[in-house]
Amino acid sequence: MKHFFSILLLLWAVQAFGQKITLHMRNNQTIEYNISEIDSITFDEEVFLNCPDDKHPHAIDLGLPSGTKWCCCNVGASTPDDRGGYYAWGETREKSVYDDVSYIFFEGQDTDGDGRVDQNGSFIDIGLDDIAGTDYDVAHVRMGASWCMPSRAQQNELRNYCTIMGIQQNDVNGILVTGPNGGQIFLPSTGYYWKDTFYDDGKYGNYWSSSRIQTENINVFCLVFNTINSSSWDWDSSRCSFGRSIRPVRKQ
Ligand SMILES: [Zn+2]
């Protein structure tokens, strides 16, 4: 809201006083722009080390080298410990059955009825190795332009720079991820869907990245973790048609 009024004030000032904007810097320098040169003005949203209130989603600063800010909630979740929605990779709606045949990019046949495309078949090639920020990005589509699915590199950075601890939050199993600056997010152990069956709730977390494994149409990188014996996290490649969770990042 504060930013909204700032923009209104700026637009009013431009109309009232002329066709030039002068920025007065703290070091006493001034920078001038002609209005005709400016396409748009944006203001950075606030970031936090932890959720400051219950008005989720928040952008959490974990102190990562890339500057990536992670969302406090999953796509479709109303709180950090809510599992949220389950989506096949590239789809933007939940379903009752997750398999190759129900998959938006299915092509070919499933003659033995096992839910998998016949051998030597494939999915439709959408011509993208990364879907972040596109119409195939469920975070972008459902949460607005500020959010997108994390890339493989962003999930990798999370794993390389943060520590994890298995905890329960409001009776939900998951991991508490702590960044080098002390910022924290909670990732619920969400399990996954194959066909109409839900697997591993409370035991494993399975989160899509936006990055397809190069040259392959069937598998995508995902972040997985285990909260059964000890807490550990790793990479996995997963068939696109499974129903998995998404923890977004703020679009940079
Ligand atoms: Zn939050």
Residues whose N, C-alpha, C, O or C-beta is under 5 A from the ligand:
A	BS01	ZN	C51 D53 H56 P57 H58 C72
